[in-house]
Each structure stands twice: as C-alpha cells, then as structure tokens.
Amino acid sequence: MFGNFLLIAFRNNLDRSKAYALISFLSLVSGIVCALALFKVISYELSFNRLHGNSEDTHSVVRNDIFPVKLA
C-alpha cells in the first residue's frame, strides 16, 4: 500500500517536471545513504570491548598532549 502510494507520487512528480523529480530522488537517496553510514559508524564505535566477558567494567584511557613530546 505504502509502496504504491510512493510509486504514484513519483510518477505524478515525474510527469510535471523531470528536473524536480531527479532532484527529489537524489536528495532521498543521499539521505538514506547518510543514515546508513551513520548507523554503521555508530555500530562500529559501540562494538568495542564486547568480546570480553566483563565488557561493562572495561574503560578506555585517552591522552591528549598539549605539547609534542620530543624523544632525545
């Protein structure tokens, strides 16, 4: 039902203006691609330390140096 509604809306839009339909379609595709990429990045970031049995007790240490360290 919803797929038929989208198909009819796309055909009506395509009949009126091909350029506007192309812009609408490309914006829809780019939105879906961005949402999928964001999902993949978030799922990748949340997947760390899940292999361990006590993953909720695992912490990460981050070090931010203001000045670069010179080695001898």
C-alpha positions in Angstrom: 0.0 0.0 0.0 2.7 2.5 1.0 4.9 1.4 -1.9 2.0 2.0 -4.3 1.5 5.5 -2.8 5.2 6.3 -3.3 5.1 5.0 -6.9 2.0 7.1 -7.8 3.5 10.2 -6.1 6.8 9.7 -8.0 5.0 9.2 -11.3 2.9 12.3 -10.8 6.0 14.3 -9.9 7.9 12.9 -12.9 5.1 13.9 -15.3 5.3 17.5 -14.1 9.0 18.2 -14.0 11.8 15.8 -14.7 14.5 18.0 -13.2 12.5 18.5 -10.0 11.8 14.7 -9.8 15.5 14.0 -10.3 16.5 16.4 -7.5 13.9 14.9 -5.2 15.1 11.4 -5.9 18.7 12.3 -5.4 18.0 14.0 -2.1 16.1 11.0 -0.9 18.9 8.6 -1.9 21.5 10.8 -0.3 19.5 11.0 2.9 19.2 7.2 3.0 22.9 6.7 2.3 23.8 9.2 5.1 21.6 7.5 7.6 23.1 4.1 6.7 26.6 5.4 7.0 25.8 7.0 10.4 24.3 3.7 11.6 27.5 1.8 10.5 29.8 4.3 12.3 27.8 4.2 15.5 27.5 0.4 15.5 31.3 0.2 14.9 32.1 2.5 17.7 29.8 0.7 20.1 31.2 -2.7 19.2 34.5 -2.3 21.0 35.1 -4.4 24.1 32.0 -6.6 23.5 34.3 -9.7 23.1 35.2 -9.6 26.8 33.0 -11.2 29.5 33.1 -8.1 31.7 32.8 -5.5 29.0 30.8 -3.1 31.2 33.8 -2.9 33.6 36.2 -2.0 30.8 37.3 1.6 30.4 39.5 3.4 27.9 42.2 5.8 28.6 42.7 8.8 26.3 45.7 11.0 26.5 45.7 14.5 24.9 49.1 16.2 24.9 49.2 19.9 24.6 52.9 20.0 23.7 54.5 17.4 21.4 56.9 15.0 23.2 60.5 15.2 21.9 62.4 12.0 22.0 66.1 12.6 22.9 
